Amino acid sequence: MKATKAMKAIENNLVRRAVALIFLVLAASCSPGESELDRILKLQAEATGSLPPGTLITLEGTITEPGWDDPVAIRFEAMKPGMVRLSRGSGDSIFQEGYDGSRAWEQLGASSRASGAEGLAEEAIRHMAEWLLGMRSLLELKTDRGASIQLIDEDYLFPVDKGLIGLRITLADGFIEDVFLDPESYLIVKKRVSKSLRMWLATENFDTHFLDFQQHGPLMIATVREEHRSTDDAVVQRTDLQDITYTPMADSAYFAMPE
């Protein structure tokens, strides 16, 4: 009887030690008060990197669409806190648009006069600035730009999104976008948003697929981006980046609307 009680006491003590060890492991893997969303945002920020303040990033490449004979040159430029400039084409047929931190503008051709962007065009440019063309981490988007972020329950993911980490992003102006992270790298591999590829076309749901990630300076950058129509998964646009450069101590006046 005494031996049985002694064995029972030993077993209980072992169980208590095992439980204590589990709690220690959990505490070591998660900071005090840190939620699952906090952990995901932290890991995504570490995986993505951060653009240093005052540094201009320039991404150059080509864009193609079904039915085009040749690729079109494209140039993206961005700088914190939220300024962007884009150009497509070359020579007299170049199209430019930008956001200087307070106003969006566009220029339809080298010989035309730049003007303030309005409506969907203004909204699209401003949202690109919020994301810094994808160069801003989700954690920065939340803490620096006032976005709210929610974890999408796995039960509500579409079959094509299963296996990914889904997050719903609500920008400061109320615009909603869904992003999907790879569960191993914590990089954003897909974004779903309702938009128009052309200002004169109807708004549709598109999935942007981010591919071929490469480390360039402080940032991990997707050098290939494909726009898929959500309804049939057809690729309607592809961007290939060939050259990425950084310019420290750049002048923010560069993003102002051309006179």
Backbone as CSV, one residue per row, in Angstrom:
resi,resn,N_x,N_y,N_z,CA_x,CA_y,CA_z,C_x,C_y,C_z
1,MET,0.839,-1.210,0.000,0.000,0.000,0.000,0.867,1.250,0.000
2,LYS,1.898,1.226,0.912,2.812,2.351,0.975,3.567,2.519,-0.328
3,ALA,3.966,1.400,-0.936,4.707,1.451,-2.201,3.833,2.041,-3.298
4,THR,2.540,1.671,-3.286,1.612,2.198,-4.295,1.460,3.701,-4.153
5,LYS,1.314,4.185,-2.894,1.191,5.619,-2.650,2.453,6.353,-3.079
6,ALA,3.592,5.750,-2.811,4.867,6.373,-3.181,4.990,6.477,-4.694
7,MET,4.592,5.405,-5.392,4.647,5.427,-6.855,3.695,6.482,-7.414
8,LYS,2.509,6.598,-6.778,1.521,7.594,-7.233,2.074,9.000,-7.053
9,ALA,2.764,9.223,-5.936,3.338,10.544,-5.673,4.420,10.878,-6.689
10,ILE,5.220,9.877,-7.054,6.278,10.075,-8.042,5.666,10.415,-9.399
11,GLU,4.580,9.678,-9.762,3.915,9.934,-11.046,3.343,11.349,-11.097
12,ASN,2.692,11.775,-9.988,2.122,13.126,-9.938,3.205,14.184,-10.054
13,ASN,4.318,13.929,-9.408,5.430,14.881,-9.465,5.982,14.986,-10.876
14,LEU,6.078,13.851,-11.576,6.565,13.855,-12.956,5.602,14.608,-13.872
15,VAL,4.302,14.406,-13.633,3.295,15.104,-14.443,3.405,16.603,-14.237
16,ARG,3.541,17.038,-12.976,3.675,18.473,-12.674,4.905,19.054,-13.339
17,ARG,6.003,18.313,-13.323,7.232,18.795,-13.964,7.053,18.910,-15.483
18,ALA,6.350,17.918,-16.076,6.122,17.951,-17.533,5.268,19.145,-17.921
19,VAL,4.207,19.393,-17.135,3.341,20.548,-17.410,4.129,21.846,-17.277
20,ALA,4.945,21.934,-16.222,5.756,23.138,-16.024,6.714,23.356,-17.193
21,LEU,7.283,22.257,-17.694,8.215,22.357,-18.824,7.499,22.860,-20.078
22,ILE,6.265,22.379,-20.310,5.487,22.835,-21.472,5.241,24.326,-21.401
23,PHE,4.868,24.813,-20.200,4.619,26.248,-20.047,5.878,27.065,-20.267
24,LEU,7.023,26.543,-19.850,8.288,27.238,-20.067,8.606,27.347,-21.543
25,VAL,8.363,26.256,-22.290,8.610,26.263,-23.734,7.703,27.273,-24.422
26,LEU,6.419,27.290,-24.044,5.477,28.234,-24.644,5.854,29.666,-24.322
27,ALA,6.283,29.902,-23.107,6.672,31.258,-22.713,7.894,31.730,-23.478
28,ALA,8.808,30.804,-23.752,10.025,31.179,-24.480,9.737,31.497,-25.936
29,SER,8.698,30.886,-26.515,8.399,31.073,-27.932,7.467,32.247,-28.188
30,CYS,6.888,32.818,-27.151,5.922,33.899,-27.331,6.122,34.941,-26.252
31,SER,6.331,36.185,-26.642,6.557,37.262,-25.688,5.313,37.468,-24.839
32,PRO,5.472,38.021,-23.611,4.313,38.271,-22.747,3.282,39.147,-23.454
33,GLY,2.037,38.685,-23.492,0.974,39.472,-24.094,0.957,39.441,-25.614
34,GLU,1.850,38.679,-26.240,1.923,38.643,-27.699,0.878,37.690,-28.260
35,SER,0.059,38.183,-29.189,-0.958,37.358,-29.812,-0.390,36.653,-31.037
36,GLU,-1.190,35.753,-31.617,-0.766,35.070,-32.835,-0.567,36.075,-33.965
37,LEU,-1.463,37.062,-34.052,-1.323,38.098,-35.078,-0.047,38.901,-34.876
38,ASP,0.249,39.267,-33.632,1.489,40.008,-33.350,2.708,39.211,-33.806
39,ARG,2.687,37.914,-33.524,3.813,37.050,-33.900,3.975,37.010,-35.416
40,ILE,2.856,36.894,-36.138,2.896,36.838,-37.600,3.438,38.141,-38.174
41,LEU,2.954,39.271,-37.658,3.405,40.575,-38.156,4.889,40.784,-37.892
42,LYS,5.348,40.331,-36.759,6.774,40.447,-36.420,7.622,39.623,-37.382
43,LEU,7.205,38.389,-37.651,7.966,37.521,-38.543,7.919,38.031,-39.983
44,GLN,6.769,38.585,-40.390,6.660,39.129,-41.744,7.567,40.340,-41.912
45,ALA,7.651,41.179,-40.884,8.531,42.354,-40.941,9.997,41.937,-41.032
46,GLU,10.372,40.906,-40.278,11.750,40.415,-40.317,12.077,39.824,-41.690
47,ALA,11.111,39.134,-42.286,11.341,38.509,-43.592,11.423,39.545,-44.702
48,THR,10.610,40.592,-44.620,10.538,41.600,-45.674,11.679,42.594,-45.618
49,GLY,12.054,43.010,-44.417,13.060,44.062,-44.273,12.403,45.433,-44.245
50,SER,13.221,46.473,-44.210,12.681,47.825,-44.104,13.518,48.797,-44.923
51,LEU,12.834,49.661,-45.662,13.509,50.696,-46.449,13.950,51.814,-45.512
52,PRO,15.245,52.163,-45.481,15.711,53.218,-44.579,15.067,54.562,-44.911
53,PRO,14.716,55.367,-43.915,14.148,56.694,-44.168,15.096,57.544,-45.011
54,GLY,14.530,58.315,-45.928,15.343,59.192,-46.763,16.019,58.501,-47.928
55,THR,15.784,57.204,-48.077,16.391,56.440,-49.171,15.370,56.208,-50.277
56,LEU,15.752,56.540,-51.491,14.910,56.311,-52.662,15.215,54.931,-53.234
57,ILE,14.184,54.129,-53.435,14.361,52.851,-54.115,13.784,52.965,-55.515
58,THR,14.542,52.486,-56.503,14.129,52.516,-57.907,14.101,51.097,-58.440
59,LEU,12.958,50.712,-59.010,12.800,49.377,-59.583,12.463,49.544,-61.057
60,GLU,13.261,48.941,-61.929,13.049,49.062,-63.368,12.868,47.687,-63.986
61,GLY,11.992,47.619,-64.969,11.737,46.344,-65.630,10.797,46.515,-66.794
62,THR,10.013,45.469,-67.049,9.058,45.494,-68.166,7.720,44.959,-67.713
63,ILE,6.691,45.377,-68.440,5.343,44.908,-68.182,4.770,44.357,-69.478
64,THR,4.074,43.239,-69.387,3.478,42.611,-70.579,2.034,42.238,-70.283
65,GLU,1.227,42.197,-71.362,-0.166,41.759,-71.264,-0.492,40.929,-72.495
66,PRO,-1.435,40.008,-72.381,-1.831,39.211,-73.553,-2.244,40.114,-74.717
67,GLY,-1.728,39.814,-75.896,-2.064,40.601,-77.071,-1.067,41.689,-77.409
68,TRP,-0.169,42.010,-76.479,0.863,43.010,-76.764,1.949,42.382,-77.628
69,ASP,2.463,43.155,-78.581,3.561,42.659,-79.425,4.887,42.655,-78.675
70,ASP,5.133,43.685,-77.866,6.410,43.811,-77.161,6.178,44.261,-75.716
71,PRO,7.105,43.920,-74.834,7.005,44.416,-73.452,7.163,45.939,-73.422
72,VAL,6.606,46.555,-72.398,6.698,48.005,-72.210,7.573,48.284,-70.992
73,ALA,8.475,49.240,-71.128,9.359,49.598,-70.021,8.546,50.208,-68.878
74,ILE,8.931,49.868,-67.657,8.238,50.397,-66.487,9.254,50.740,-65.404
75,ARG,8.963,51.781,-64.646,9.876,52.248,-63.604,9.053,52.631,-62.377
76,PHE,9.391,52.026,-61.246,8.744,52.346,-59.975,9.764,53.022,-59.062
77,GLU,9.327,54.040,-58.333,10.202,54.694,-57.363,9.406,55.004,-56.105
78,ALA,10.039,54.849,-54.942,9.330,55.072,-53.688,10.290,55.550,-52.605
79,MET,9.743,56.286,-51.647,10.525,56.768,-50.509,9.571,57.010,-49.340
80,LYS,10.039,56.732,-48.135,9.240,56.999,-46.942,9.146,58.511,-46.720
81,PRO,8.058,58.998,-46.068,7.051,58.181,-45.393,5.983,57.583,-46.304
82,GLY,5.708,58.190,-47.469,4.716,57.630,-48.362,4.667,58.379,-49.676
83,MET,5.740,58.271,-50.456,5.830,58.964,-51.740,6.203,57.959,-52.824
84,VAL,5.541,58.060,-53.974,5.812,57.142,-55.081,5.793,57.898,-56.402
85,ARG,6.460,57.304,-57.371,6.452,57.831,-58.731,6.568,56.640,-59.680
86,LEU,5.713,56.608,-60.711,5.704,55.508,-61.669,5.733,56.068,-63.075
87,SER,6.388,55.328,-63.967,6.377,55.700,-65.382,6.284,54.438,-66.225
88,ARG,5.515,54.517,-67.321,5.362,53.411,-68.250,5.582,53.930,-69.659
89,GLY,6.308,53.139,-70.461,6.586,53.552,-71.827,7.883,54.343,-71.911
90,SER,8.093,54.985,-73.058,9.313,55.758,-73.274,9.046,56.845,-74.314
91,GLY,9.954,57.815,-74.388,9.823,58.894,-75.376,8.567,59.713,-75.164
92,ASP,7.940,60.132,-76.255,6.737,60.959,-76.183,5.525,60.207,-75.633
93,SER,5.566,58.876,-75.704,4.412,58.088,-75.265,4.487,57.692,-73.792
94,ILE,5.428,58.254,-73.047,5.579,57.877,-71.647,4.389,58.388,-70.827
95,PHE,3.927,57.545,-69.918,2.861,57.915,-68.986,3.454,57.921,-67.583
96,GLN,3.223,59.014,-66.834,3.769,59.129,-65.489,2.675,59.468,-64.492
97,GLU,2.862,58.996,-63.288,1.954,59.337,-62.187,2.739,59.286,-60.886
98,GLY,2.237,59.971,-59.866,2.962,59.995,-58.614,2.125,60.511,-57.457
99,TYR,2.702,60.415,-56.270,2.074,60.910,-55.048,3.182,61.500,-54.190
100,ASP,3.051,62.788,-53.841,4.113,63.482,-53.118,3.926,63.502,-51.609
101,GLY,2.975,62.715,-51.127,2.686,62.683,-49.697,1.400,63.383,-49.343
102,SER,0.914,64.227,-50.248,-0.339,64.943,-50.001,-1.222,65.048,-51.236
103,ARG,-0.630,64.900,-52.429,-1.406,65.053,-53.651,-0.956,64.046,-54.705
104,ALA,-1.947,63.456,-55.397,-1.660,62.532,-56.489,-1.745,63.286,-57.812
105,TRP,-0.895,62.905,-58.764,-0.871,63.571,-60.061,-0.615,62.554,-61.168
106,GLU,-0.893,62.957,-62.405,-0.621,62.103,-63.555,-0.283,62.969,-64.763
107,GLN,0.499,62.384,-65.667,0.929,63.081,-66.882,0.801,62.118,-68.054
108,LEU,-0.103,62.406,-68.951,-0.411,61.511,-70.062,0.418,61.867,-71.286
109,GLY,1.707,61.530,-71.257,2.598,61.843,-72.374,3.607,62.908,-71.993
110,ALA,4.814,62.798,-72.573,5.897,63.711,-72.220,5.588,65.159,-72.574
111,SER,4.820,65.385,-73.623,4.548,66.755,-74.071,3.288,67.347,-73.438
112,SER,2.549,66.536,-72.678,1.325,67.040,-72.057,1.621,67.627,-70.682
113,ARG,0.693,68.381,-70.175,0.864,69.025,-68.877,0.348,68.098,-67.774
114,ALA,1.099,67.976,-66.697,0.667,67.148,-65.570,-0.516,67.812,-64.869
115,SER,-1.380,66.971,-64.306,-2.551,67.488,-63.601,-2.845,66.603,-62.398
116,GLY,-3.638,67.114,-61.476,-4.000,66.339,-60.302,-4.866,65.154,-60.664
117,ALA,-4.577,64.004,-60.090,-5.380,62.806,-60.344,-6.663,62.866,-59.528
118,GLU,-7.728,62.271,-60.058,-9.018,62.291,-59.386,-9.652,60.906,-59.409
119,GLY,-10.644,60.717,-58.558,-11.427,59.487,-58.567,-10.609,58.231,-58.316
120,LEU,-10.876,57.191,-59.116,-10.189,55.912,-58.951,-8.689,56.031,-59.183
121,ALA,-8.289,56.937,-60.094,-6.857,57.125,-60.364,-6.152,57.662,-59.127
122,GLU,-6.744,58.650,-58.480,-6.153,59.218,-57.265,-6.071,58.175,-56.166
123,GLU,-7.139,57.403,-56.020,-7.182,56.378,-54.977,-6.118,55.318,-55.202
124,ALA,-5.964,54.869,-56.444,-4.991,53.821,-56.757,-3.567,54.285,-56.463
125,ILE,-3.232,55.518,-56.843,-1.880,56.031,-56.612,-1.613,56.188,-55.117
126,ARG,-2.603,56.711,-54.410,-2.455,56.916,-52.965,-2.261,55.593,-52.233
127,HIS,-2.976,54.573,-52.650,-2.835,53.266,-52.006,-1.466,52.645,-52.309
128,MET,-0.951,52.871,-53.504,0.401,52.395,-53.807,1.412,53.058,-52.889
129,ALA,1.168,54.337,-52.561,2.060,55.050,-51.651,1.970,54.499,-50.232
130,GLU,0.757,54.113,-49.818,0.594,53.528,-48.491,1.459,52.275,-48.343
131,TRP,1.458,51.468,-49.399,2.234,50.220,-49.392,3.693,50.439,-49.781
132,LEU,4.045,51.655,-50.221,5.387,51.910,-50.762,5.705,50.915,-51.870
133,LEU,4.695,50.664,-52.724,4.832,49.724,-53.838,5.187,48.317,-53.363
134,GLY,4.748,47.980,-52.141,5.039,46.665,-51.586,6.329,46.615,-50.795
135,MET,6.986,47.764,-50.611,8.255,47.804,-49.888,8.060,48.054,-48.388
136,ARG,6.819,48.165,-47.940,6.535,48.416,-46.534,5.989,47.146,-45.881
137,SER,6.483,46.801,-44.712,6.000,45.608,-44.024,4.607,45.865,-43.463
138,LEU,3.908,44.787,-43.151,2.574,44.913,-42.576,2.621,45.587,-41.212
139,LEU,3.679,45.324,-40.465,3.819,45.946,-39.149,3.957,47.462,-39.287
140,GLU,4.743,47.914,-40.254,4.866,49.354,-40.511,3.555,49.934,-41.016
141,LEU,2.852,49.169,-41.836,1.568,49.628,-42.360,0.592,49.877,-41.212
142,LYS,0.691,49.062,-40.172,-0.195,49.198,-39.024,0.257,50.322,-38.092
143,THR,1.529,50.316,-37.721,2.011,51.265,-36.720,2.257,52.663,-37.282
144,ASP,2.712,52.744,-38.542,3.076,54.038,-39.125,1.990,54.661,-39.982
145,ARG,1.096,53.833,-40.547,0.109,54.351,-41.493,-1.332,54.176,-41.035
146,GLY,-1.522,53.629,-39.847,-2.860,53.552,-39.274,-3.776,52.481,-39.831
147,ALA,-3.211,51.476,-40.497,-4.033,50.387,-41.026,-4.429,49.434,-39.896
148,SER,-5.578,48.793,-40.030,-5.967,47.745,-39.091,-5.832,46.396,-39.802
149,ILE,-5.435,45.371,-39.048,-5.146,44.059,-39.630,-5.826,42.980,-38.810
150,GLN,-6.499,42.068,-39.495,-7.178,40.953,-38.849,-6.718,39.635,-39.469
151,LEU,-6.591,38.632,-38.622,-6.256,37.289,-39.084,-7.524,36.620,-39.603
152,ILE,-7.481,36.114,-40.835,-8.639,35.437,-41.423,-8.659,33.991,-40.946
153,ASP,-9.775,33.586,-40.345,-9.915,32.212,-39.868,-9.767,31.253,-41.044
154,GLU,-9.036,30.186,-40.819,-8.775,29.219,-41.894,-10.054,28.651,-42.494
155,ASP,-11.120,28.579,-41.681,-12.389,28.043,-42.174,-13.015,28.942,-43.231
156,TYR,-12.601,30.214,-43.272,-13.181,31.160,-44.220,-12.298,31.377,-45.455
157,LEU,-11.199,30.660,-45.548,-10.331,30.777,-46.717,-10.929,30.018,-47.897
158,PHE,-10.769,30.578,-49.109,-11.188,29.865,-50.304,-10.256,28.670,-50.517
159,PRO,-10.717,27.636,-51.216,-9.862,26.469,-51.461,-8.501,26.833,-52.062
160,VAL,-8.456,27.852,-52.951,-7.189,28.217,-53.583,-6.232,28.882,-52.602
161,ASP,-6.742,29.281,-51.424,-5.908,29.964,-50.430,-5.512,29.049,-49.273
162,LYS,-6.011,27.821,-49.279,-5.712,26.898,-48.186,-4.200,26.658,-48.094
163,GLY,-3.721,26.586,-46.881,-2.286,26.395,-46.667,-1.529,27.691,-46.512
164,LEU,-2.181,28.823,-46.787,-1.562,30.137,-46.624,-2.134,30.829,-45.388
165,ILE,-1.438,31.828,-44.904,-1.917,32.637,-43.783,-2.650,33.841,-44.364
166,GLY,-3.937,33.942,-44.111,-4.729,35.033,-44.659,-4.887,36.182,-43.680
167,LEU,-4.698,37.395,-44.156,-4.852,38.595,-43.335,-5.714,39.607,-44.085
168,ARG,-6.646,40.219,-43.386,-7.463,41.283,-43.986,-6.905,42.640,-43.541
169,ILE,-6.555,43.457,-44.530,-5.972,44.779,-44.279,-7.024,45.840,-44.566
170,THR,-7.265,46.710,-43.603,-8.132,47.861,-43.819,-7.269,49.106,-43.681
171,LEU,-7.039,49.789,-44.801,-6.217,50.989,-44.778,-6.922,52.099,-44.014
172,ALA,-6.170,53.166,-43.714,-6.713,54.250,-42.904,-7.957,54.884,-43.510
173,ASP,-8.093,54.830,-44.848,-9.265,55.422,-45.506,-10.419,54.438,-45.656
174,GLY,-10.265,53.220,-45.102,-11.329,52.227,-45.146,-11.238,51.231,-46.285
175,PHE,-10.272,51.391,-47.173,-10.107,50.475,-48.303,-9.624,49.122,-47.801
176,ILE,-10.230,48.039,-48.310,-9.943,46.694,-47.813,-9.183,45.868,-48.845
177,GLU,-8.138,45.184,-48.381,-7.352,44.268,-49.207,-7.063,43.019,-48.385
178,ASP,-7.024,41.871,-49.030,-6.641,40.625,-48.375,-5.257,40.211,-48.879
179,VAL,-4.384,39.841,-47.954,-3.064,39.363,-48.335,-2.861,37.966,-47.772
180,PHE,-1.980,37.205,-48.419,-1.754,35.820,-48.034,-0.254,35.567,-47.920
181,LEU,0.147,35.029,-46.776,1.551,34.811,-46.474,1.908,33.333,-46.591
182,ASP,3.120,33.080,-47.063,3.655,31.725,-47.038,3.936,31.364,-45.580
183,PRO,3.459,30.217,-45.075,3.615,29.885,-43.660,5.044,29.553,-43.243
184,GLU,5.941,29.387,-44.209,7.337,29.098,-43.865,8.220,30.338,-43.949
185,SER,8.068,31.117,-45.025,8.909,32.302,-45.193,8.285,33.556,-44.589
186,TYR,6.966,33.557,-44.396,6.190,34.707,-43.921,6.246,35.892,-44.883
187,LEU,6.572,35.639,-46.135,6.514,36.665,-47.164,5.111,36.701,-47.770
188,ILE,4.686,37.884,-48.210,3.393,37.999,-48.888,3.535,37.409,-50.285
189,VAL,2.793,36.352,-50.562,2.883,35.694,-51.866,1.664,35.972,-52.742
190,LYS,0.630,36.565,-52.132,-0.572,36.870,-52.914,-1.348,37.993,-52.243
191,LYS,-1.960,38.837,-53.073,-2.841,39.900,-52.576,-4.115,39.888,-53.411
192,ARG,-5.265,39.987,-52.751,-6.540,40.017,-53.466,-7.220,41.362,-53.213
193,VAL,-7.596,42.018,-54.305,-8.188,43.348,-54.179,-9.139,43.599,-55.341
194,SER,-10.126,44.418,-55.093,-11.063,44.826,-56.141,-10.542,46.118,-56.765
195,LYS,-10.256,46.083,-58.074,-9.676,47.244,-58.740,-9.925,47.149,-60.244
196,SER,-9.463,48.158,-60.951,-9.543,48.184,-62.412,-8.136,48.334,-62.967
197,LEU,-7.772,47.492,-63.941,-6.449,47.621,-64.560,-6.345,48.879,-65.422
198,ARG,-7.470,49.384,-65.869,-7.531,50.628,-66.629,-8.659,51.472,-66.045
199,MET,-8.462,52.778,-65.994,-9.458,53.640,-65.380,-10.801,53.587,-66.090
200,TRP,-10.806,53.185,-67.382,-12.056,53.150,-68.140,-12.704,51.761,-68.132
201,LEU,-12.084,50.806,-67.444,-12.639,49.460,-67.368,-13.383,49.252,-66.050
202,ALA,-14.266,48.279,-66.034,-15.028,47.984,-64.824,-14.120,47.410,-63.736
203,THR,-14.504,47.609,-62.495,-13.759,47.074,-61.358,-13.997,45.571,-61.244
204,GLU,-12.910,44.830,-61.039,-12.984,43.376,-60.870,-12.091,42.965,-59.713
205,ASN,-12.257,41.712,-59.275,-11.360,41.169,-58.262,-10.133,40.564,-58.939
206,PHE,-8.963,40.962,-58.458,-7.713,40.445,-58.999,-6.849,39.892,-57.879
207,ASP,-6.111,38.827,-58.195,-5.103,38.269,-57.290,-3.731,38.614,-57.857
208,THR,-2.955,39.349,-57.086,-1.576,39.620,-57.481,-0.687,38.554,-56.860
209,HIS,0.043,37.805,-57.694,0.955,36.772,-57.219,2.377,37.332,-57.222
210,PHE,3.041,37.222,-56.073,4.413,37.709,-55.932,5.359,36.516,-56.007
211,LEU,6.283,36.559,-56.991,7.126,35.401,-57.299,8.603,35.790,-57.358
212,ASP,9.445,34.765,-57.337,10.889,34.922,-57.497,11.450,35.994,-56.560
213,PHE,11.360,35.742,-55.266,11.890,36.679,-54.268,13.408,36.657,-54.273
214,GLN,13.987,37.832,-54.197,15.445,37.978,-54.138,15.806,39.053,-53.124
215,GLN,16.921,38.840,-52.446,17.397,39.827,-51.477,18.142,40.938,-52.205
216,HIS,17.641,42.153,-52.063,18.293,43.329,-52.647,18.490,44.353,-51.537
217,GLY,19.735,44.521,-51.080,19.987,45.444,-49.985,19.213,45.013,-48.748
218,PRO,18.501,45.949,-48.107,17.784,45.608,-46.873,16.441,44.923,-47.103
219,LEU,16.014,44.772,-48.356,14.674,44.277,-48.645,14.678,42.943,-49.392
220,MET,13.708,42.111,-49.073,13.441,40.901,-49.844,12.318,41.259,-50.823
221,ILE,12.621,41.225,-52.112,11.722,41.772,-53.125,11.281,40.688,-54.110
222,ALA,9.985,40.689,-54.419,9.459,39.809,-55.462,9.784,40.440,-56.809
223,THR,10.608,39.780,-57.603,11.035,40.361,-58.883,10.072,40.038,-60.023
224,VAL,9.078,39.199,-59.746,8.034,38.905,-60.733,6.687,39.086,-60.046
225,ARG,5.788,39.802,-60.739,4.435,40.000,-60.220,3.440,39.695,-61.343
226,GLU,2.501,38.833,-61.023,1.479,38.463,-62.004,0.100,38.859,-61.497
227,GLU,-0.670,39.506,-62.365,-2.055,39.834,-62.041,-2.957,38.734,-62.605
228,HIS,-3.678,38.057,-61.728,-4.609,36.998,-62.127,-6.029,37.486,-61.897
229,ARG,-6.898,37.316,-62.885,-8.315,37.596,-62.669,-8.863,36.536,-61.724
230,SER,-9.469,36.971,-60.633,-9.879,36.033,-59.585,-10.916,35.029,-60.064
231,THR,-11.783,35.433,-60.976,-12.882,34.554,-61.397,-12.415,33.330,-62.174
232,ASP,-11.369,33.475,-63.008,-10.920,32.345,-63.826,-9.413,32.082,-63.731
233,ASP,-8.719,32.841,-62.890,-7.282,32.684,-62.659,-6.443,32.978,-63.906
234,ALA,-7.028,33.677,-64.886,-6.277,34.027,-66.090,-5.261,35.121,-65.782
235,VAL,-4.031,34.962,-66.313,-2.988,35.977,-66.128,-3.242,37.105,-67.121
236,VAL,-3.514,38.284,-66.602,-3.844,39.429,-67.464,-2.718,40.455,-67.526
237,GLN,-1.714,40.293,-66.659,-0.587,41.234,-66.685,0.593,40.635,-65.911
238,ARG,1.796,40.900,-66.403,3.004,40.397,-65.729,4.057,41.494,-65.721
239,THR,4.685,41.667,-64.547,5.776,42.636,-64.392,7.046,41.893,-64.011
240,ASP,8.118,42.139,-64.745,9.429,41.554,-64.451,10.396,42.676,-64.108
241,LEU,10.999,42.600,-62.923,11.969,43.608,-62.508,13.375,43.121,-62.823
242,GLN,14.159,43.969,-63.490,15.530,43.589,-63.851,16.601,44.378,-63.101
243,ASP,16.255,45.570,-62.615,17.264,46.420,-61.988,16.671,47.116,-60.766
244,ILE,17.334,46.989,-59.626,16.880,47.596,-58.376,18.037,48.364,-57.757
245,THR,17.837,49.646,-57.497,18.912,50.477,-56.952,18.394,51.325,-55.788
246,TYR,19.320,51.769,-54.941,19.001,52.620,-53.795,19.781,53.925,-53.910
247,THR,19.128,55.033,-53.591,19.776,56.342,-53.574,19.587,56.953,-52.191
248,PRO,20.641,56.978,-51.350,20.511,57.562,-50.009,20.346,59.086,-50.069
249,MET,19.699,59.611,-49.054,19.554,61.068,-48.899,18.942,61.715,-50.129
250,ALA,17.900,61.101,-50.667,17.231,61.635,-51.853,16.351,62.828,-51.470
251,ASP,16.076,63.692,-52.453,15.261,64.889,-52.247,13.794,64.535,-52.480
252,SER,12.953,64.767,-51.472,11.535,64.430,-51.578,10.814,65.277,-52.641
253,ALA,11.407,66.419,-53.029,10.801,67.268,-54.053,10.700,66.546,-55.390
254,TYR,11.464,65.491,-55.558,11.444,64.708,-56.795,10.048,64.151,-57.085
255,PHE,9.255,63.940,-56.030,7.943,63.315,-56.176,6.836,64.339,-56.464
256,ALA,7.169,65.625,-56.439,6.162,66.662,-56.690,5.675,66.614,-58.134
257,MET,4.482,67.103,-58.372,3.919,67.131,-59.709,4.765,68.026,-60.611
258,PRO,5.163,67.527,-61.796,5.960,68.335,-62.718,5.225,69.618,-63.107
259,GLU,5.974,70.682,-63.247,5.373,71.971,-63.640,4.994,71.959,-65.115
